[in-house]
């Protein structure tokens, strides 16, 4: 079989490998589609310090079919269309012992700390698989990134009638916006360039604005909230400067959710935290209930995720896609076709 390997930052190889042998409780998957995530681009660009190791097979967003199983795999059987939970937890740390496996102290996310899904075949413990009967392979490949935004929206505790701001109109920002809309919030999406805001409006954003400076950002916040600020703010960028913009956009008693990833440090005025009584909430990965609920949302046609897909490419195109990724301001989700 073929698999993609990021040997080191900015070096990608397509290599031949043996189809993996199964152990008890594992399933062999034929990968159909793999989604390119911002973390895959970070792996390629060398900006995921503290998360990534090399060499590494990238990818954690996937649609696959079951080729065979070994031993007791529950209801997973040959021919099933599945996606998977790519957050490998240790099972023994304090977080895991409390059931918080999405934020395991020793978490290794596939495609960063452990090999990922960008291969023609892979194996996976059956308990990590989620059947997606009724979904297409394309929809199945979008389940995991949808779950990230869905989990962040859940962490926000947004309710109907609240005003929410999502900063960042990439895939996670878009899915966070959709998830907040499902909770009944009025959602504004902000992004540095206008191109992705077109897609945000198409997918249901109530308001959008582009910004190039803090002054522009805060002027739009004042305009859309009558100077009050937002009840919920989600940072889907993960940039220290954007963090401060988000912080300033919070209304009194707001919930500020950080779902963006960045190893850099951010600073903020402590007095504002105290005066406004703001809650700062982290959001990491997703949990099994998120997968179950998102799959049902897509299956029931409450949300059409297909417009999020902006390109489908072949395995041999991966290096070029990674190279172009940082400068591509219009693409949302590129899928790699392994069929």
Order of alpha helices (4+ residues) and beta strands (2+ residues): beta-beta-beta-alpha-beta-beta-beta-alpha-beta-beta-beta-alpha-alpha-beta-alpha-beta-alpha-beta-alpha-beta-alpha-beta-alpha-beta-alpha-beta-alpha-beta
